[in-house]
């Protein structure tokens, strides 16, 4: 019979270097798809993957298996929103994906790029963050300025939006990514209130459990 290591390759090699002749193993029968799934999940959990590599691994697993995003998130020990936000990185143009793959900017910068619908705005921000090495916060601020400069907010609402601290608008976007629903922060940097949209009782319970979990939202 032939056996293949699908998880624990590094531990096996370390045992060889130590001169161990026997090591504990678990023998299981897997289909080709199951073997690939286990191997990829271990790599995601243990390797320091680039954001694009990680996103491609998630998408491959979802396409080739019957796993849902929720099930995949549970398998790799992450939140569903983390999986969906990771896969969104693959919506970037190839040039931007290649830059992210090369480590020229971070996943935080990529989220700022994805917030821009207009290709010209996205390209402008991309060039700025590469040429000027913008921080994530600077990229988020510039993305918001580009959005507002396209006339999507008019009249009284435009005046109100300009008066609001950019930090609050940035946090609204982060809440949206974390909760998967529209969030409105009303107030100042010192005090105010948060309004969270929900569309059904199940959606409300999902948001409640998300907020109730310790360190469940990454802002």
C-alpha angles and dihedrals in degrees: 000000000000123000130194130196109234097166130024100033093145093049089051093052091047089053090052091051090052090052095243113164097192131037131174114258139178114222117206137163114237135176117236090260093049091049091051091047094052092045094050094046091052090050091050091050098043109026126077093238124187112247091250092048090050092048091050091050091052092048092047092052092049092047096045100040139045092247120129121216089257092053092046091049090053092048094053096037097245137116121266090239089056090056094047093045090049093052090048088068087073089066089073118102114267093254091057092045089052091051091050090047089052091052095246091135138002136253087258090060089047091056089054089052091049091054088068116083097182109085092213092053091047092050091048092052091045092055092046095051092047097044097039099030093232119199118241091256091051091049091050092050093049091047090054092048090052091050093050092045091062092070097249090134114056141185118343092358090058091055092048092048092053091052094052116094111257088226090067092050090050090051090051089057091048091049088051091053093045099043100031092229139084114281126189122198112202120189138034135302088271102048143349142111138277123228116200121193121221130178105199142006089263090052090050092050090048091053091045093053090046092053093042094057115095111254088355096144121058110204 
